[in-house]
Amino acid sequence: MSLMRRCNSLISINVNGVQTEDVNSVCSAVSQHFQMHFYSVVANRYGIDDLSFKSISRAEGLNLINLFLYWR
């Protein structure tokens, strides 16, 4: 268990070109990294409510189905 703990430990970290070994600085840098990594950005997203799409008639839809049934 202690070998795994030593292998998984983070002794120092390089932040913006500065190597730090201070426990509080390492904890702060790791925390800030993951906060920024998982930070969700609220953005205005375009919807499809105002868009008009071309549609096919029921007969055209049935013709498409018949084409697939014919080629089976």
N, C-alpha and C positions, 0 to 999 in steps of 0.2 A: 504494500500500500504506500509506503513512504517513497519507494522508487517511482511509482506512478505520479505521486504528488510533486516530486522534484522535476520530473519530465514535463509536467503540465504547468509548472510555475512560470510566472512572468517576472523576471528579475529587473529588466530594463526595457525601455521603449524609446524609439526615435520619433519625435514629434517635430515636424517642420524643420528637420535637419539638426535638431538638438537632442542628444542622448541624455535620458534622465533615468536615475535609479531610485529616486525618492519614492517611497511607498505611496504617499498621497498624490504625487504627481502622476505616477503610473496609473493609479486607480481613476484619477480624474480624466486622463487622456483616453483610457479604455471606455469609460462611461460616456464621454463626449462623442467618441467614435460611433458607438452603437446608438446613441440618441440621434445623431445625424443620419445614420444608416437606416433607421426605422422611422424617421420623422415623416409624417404624411403631409403632403402639400395639398392645400385646399385650392382647387382651381375651377374656374368656370368651364364646364364641358358643354359642347354643343349637343343638342338633342335632335331627334328625328321628327318631332311633333309638327314642324312647319314644312316638312318636305312632302312632295307628292311623288308617288311611284307609279310607273306604268303597270297596269295589271292586265292579265289575259282573261278572256271570257271562259265560261264553264265549258263550252264546246272545244275551245283551244286546249284547255287542260285535259279534257278527255282524249283528245287526239294525241297529246304527249304520252298519256298512259298507254293508249293503244299501240303506239310505236314501240314501247318497251315490251309489251305483251307479244307483239308480232315477232320481234327479234329473239325471243327466248328459244 
